[in-house]
Amino acid sequence: MQITNKSGSVVIDFYPVKTWDNVNITDKFLRILSFNGQTWTKRIVSSFNMGDDILNRVNNFGFIVTDNTKGLPQFSSLVEAN
């Protein structure tokens, strides 16, 4: 899943995650925020937080969904940011 602001300068990508032994973690996602093509933050969020973040930015800040597919699962150490 990818959302982008109207000018295209801010992009937020969400990727499914998996453990180092290739077990998919269905309720966690890697959230990557990029500004002008440079990565600013990477963090693990729950599926609820991902949905809430997407709805908030689309409804309140004019972001648009630019890719509505699940990307390839990324390896994670399962540290969730609050």
N, C-alpha and C positions, 0 to 999 in steps of 0.2 A: 504494500500500500504506500502511496506517495501523495502528499499534499504540498501545494506551492502557493505562495502569496501572489497577488495580482501582478506585481512587477517581475516576479520570477527570481528575486534575489534570495528569498528564504525557501528552503526545501526541507521537508521532514519526511524521512523514509522509515517504514516499519517493516522489519523482517522477522519471520518465525525463528525460534532458536532451538538448538539441540545440544545435548551433552556431548562430552568428548568421546563417549562410546556410541554415538549416533542414535540416541533415544530422543525423539521429538518431544518438546515441552509445549503442550497445546495452549497453556494459559499465560505464556510469557512471550514478549516481543522485544527485539532490539530496536531502539529508537535512535535515529541519527539525524541531527539537525545540522544543516549546511547553510552558510551565508556566503553569497557570491562565489560559490564553487569550493569553498573551504569548509572542512568539517569543524564544527565548534564543540558539539557534545555528542557523546554516545552513552546510552544507558539502557538498562533492562527495565521494562515496565510490564504491568499485568495487562491482560486483554481488556479489562474494565477501564483502566487508565488510558489505554490506547484509544478506545472508542470515545471516551469522554474528551480527550485531547482533540481528536479529529472533529467531533461535533462542535466543540467550543470554537475552534479556529475557523471552521467553515461557516457556522452560523453568526459568529460575532466579529470576525476579523477579515472576512472576505477571501479566505483561502479556497482553492479549488482542488478537487481530487484529480490528479494527473495520471495516476496509475492505480487501478483498483484490483490488482492481482497480488497474490502472495508471492514474495520472492523466494529464493532458495534459502533453506534454514541455515543460520549462522551458528557457529560454535559459541557456547557461553559458559561462564563459570557460575551462573545463577546468582549474581549479586544484583538485587533490585534496588533502584534508587527511589527515594520517597519524594 
